[in-house]
Every structure is written in C-alpha cells, then in structure tokens.
C-alpha cells in the first residue's frame, strides 16, 4: 500500500434518518443533510468550493444547489448516471481536488419517492415523456425495471447453475444487518413491511414472485430519504473533526444491451480493475463490500465482476454465512441493511459510501472488527440493459 | 386486441423499423462499409463509426436469450395480459431485440432459454403500429 495516493478523503457524512418524510421536499432533505454532514466534518459551508449534484427532485442540478446554498463554487458537476451517480461524482471530486481545482466538495441526495408513491420497480414501459430511440424499442413490451433485472437472474441461473436459494442468502444477511440498525427497523415499520425481523432462505422463496425468478424479498424497498457527504483535500482534511477516510481508487464504466453480449456481466467488470489498479489492493483484502442491492441478482453479479470470485462462482462464494458482519470470511456485505431492508429512495449510491465511511470510522451498527478497506460499488440504470458501474475503494489511516 | 403503448414520433431512428412492422417486416440495420449489424436502430455504425447503414429484413426467427414473466405492472396498458413474458430474442441475423414470448399456455412453465421462436405482428387497439412478438416454433 506504500504507493497509494492519499489526496482526498471523505470527512463528513449524514444519512437522513427518515424513510417516510411527509411534508419535506427533496431539496430540503438535501440541504438538511449538507448542513449535518458539514457539522460532522467540522468544516463550514463557506469552506465549500465544489458542488456535485444529480439534478434529482426539484433541485435544478449544480446551479440550483449553489443558488439554494448561496455559494459560488469553482467546480460544478451535474453528473446523472442513475444510482451510481455518487460513485461517479466521488471519482470526479478526487480528480478535481488532485488537479487543484477544488478543496472542499459536497455531494447530496434527496428523494420523496415513497411519499409520491413512485412505482420505481413496477412502472416500466410507460410510453410517456419525449419520444426517444430506446423507448420506442422497449416501451411496447411492458418490461418493468424488476423484469429487466430478472432477465439477468434467469440467464445467470441458466449459465452457471445459480439457484434461487443462493440468491436468497443476500436477502437473509442484509435483513440481519437491518435488524441491528434502528433507522432501518423504523424504515421497515414506517413502510409497513409485513414483518421486520430476521428472515430465512425459505421465507424468501415463499414470498410472492414479482417477476420470475425474483421474489418480493429479493427486491429493494421504495422509500423517501437522502444524505450528504463532504470530501476534502488532504490539507483541508487535517482540519476535520474525525479521522479521514481516504479515496484510494475509482473506476467508472458503462454497459448496454448488446448484440451477442453476455447479460451476466455488468459494467463493474470494467470499472473494478481500474479502481483496484489505482488502489493497489486486491478484492480478497477488503473487509467490506457495499454493493448496490436493488435486487439480489445485482449483488451476485457484481460480486463476481468486482473479482471477489470468478464469474459464475457466486453460488459457492455465498456459502457459510460469508456476508454477515461477524463472519470470519470476507467481505461483509451491506452492513447497514441495504436497499433491501433499510433505504432505497431510487438512487442508492450515496448510502454505499456513507456506510463504508461509518465502518472505516468504527461507527456502524453492525461493525466489522478492525475494518480497514471497503469498496462501494454503485449500479445505475438497468442491469440487463444500459447501465453504469461506479467503483470507489476507501481506506482508513 | 391488446392496448400496449405505441411507439411515438417524430423519432427518426426507429421510425423505419415501425413502418416495416406495419408491412409485417422485421427490420434491422447493416453497415454498407464494414458489414456490421446494428440494433437498436440509429444513425451511426457502432462498429466502424460510419454513416452508411442499410435497412435489411430479418427472416424473423431466433432463440430466447433470456426472459422474465411479469406478475405485476402498474401500467394499465398491460393489465389485461395477465402474467406475460418479456424476453431478449437473439435473431438469426445477429441482433438482439426486446420482445414478448406469446402463445403458450403457462408462461411460467412453457418458455425456456434457447427455445426457437418466430416473429408475428400483434395488432393493437392503441394505434396503427402492430407490435412484433415471438411464438415458439
């Protein structure tokens, strides 16, 4: 690790505690989270000179955020690539800080998807919005978002012999972590989950099928929520209240429906080698994997693509309760309770970074003993269609 | 008749494909410069970057690459279909398209990856453009 560059660090975080937030707007959730993340960092609003924004909600992108905060930043980046936008933005923040263009950067997220009753997973193929070249080739066929991911699951099962019970291991360990996180427990209560305790593989298999072969308990929730994080240069990080969590490797990639392509391989297969190469660490060294769990198959596919095991070997890798926070096997997975059981307002990428930081600070509700290295991997868009993959590798001192 | 969302225009990339569907033809593009197959339809060859793409007619036969049976869709346009199968079909000419597999008694049991299928054009109440769907051969 001697040659790792440590040029920028995450020094402040906040996760908006509520998953049902009636009367709040996305912009308010973003602003409250920025204020509290800055408080967590010990830096001031007036220290911020770079804004990264996804243009979600009624925010108006980087310009709208700057206006709301009455800031005049020197860097504005409105990268919107779906749920992995925050991994992409973190990569850009590191790049911009390294280039000397920025010193203190903020990323924020706010969404009231639950209060708006947004059918994220089951509302595909609406035939609404401006005509476009891709929608015209897909909308008539009634593909829901869940069905797109389910097509990856079917193909993965066909090619590698993966079983539904193998995928269910992700739901089981993630729910265990959620039961230990009071905000996740409240989320499941407020969103009226039928049961909020631990679940078994059989519970997953017994839950109703939403789109074959994916069951209800393999699908993320739709919540309100949001959060923010503060990224600082090495110099600015020295003024922070808490120990810095260094950004030591980043990778960005895209993938599509391709003629003759392999749907079981995600953009992560391209982004991860870049990130690991920069970080000069190997997957088996990582203590924590925070992987976008829109659905179980997303995690299974990405674990392979990140190099934790070979393509197709997920079913063996998942054995022996590997993913639990207290397992002797690495990595622990989605220790905050994930999108499956804690927080999914539509673009979960920010929460992957927040829990990674909590783990590397020793602040998680399912703390991995002596956690030193983590990866946050966001997936944006449709896993079986066009999507992005963003990999961020983080290290503590 | 089904009442699916129609393709919407003006959208110049996909309009020739849908005009072909009206004639009962399944169209794709091939590059006159490098012979690369391009799909979904667009202006530029994704193999060589050229702009000389020609429309070709597929024989309409292929295999199911993967599929999912949708049990829940909040879009009322699909509510009368019951459980229906969305699929990627690999056409024999080398392009992969999204479609539906139809004409089976139970889509949760009667569809398989690798199954041979043939296109048919399903007329719609929702508009003039029939939708190309696939039935097992």
Interface residues (C-beta under 8 A of the other chain):
Chain A: X119 X122 X123 X124 X125 X126 X127 X131 X132 X133 X134 X135 X136 X137 X138 X139 X140 X141 X142 X143 X144 X146 X147 X148 X150 X151 X152 X153 X154 X155 X158 X208 X209 X210 X211 X212 X213 X214 X257 X258 X259 X260 X261 X263 X384
Chain B: X4 X5 X6 X7 X8 X9 X10 X11 X13 X14 X17 X18 X37 X39 X40 X41 X42 X65 X66 X67 X68 X69 X70 X71 X72 X73 X74 X75 X77 X78 X81 X84 X86 X87 X88 X90 X94 X95 X96 X97 X98 X99 X100 X108 X113 X114 X129 X131
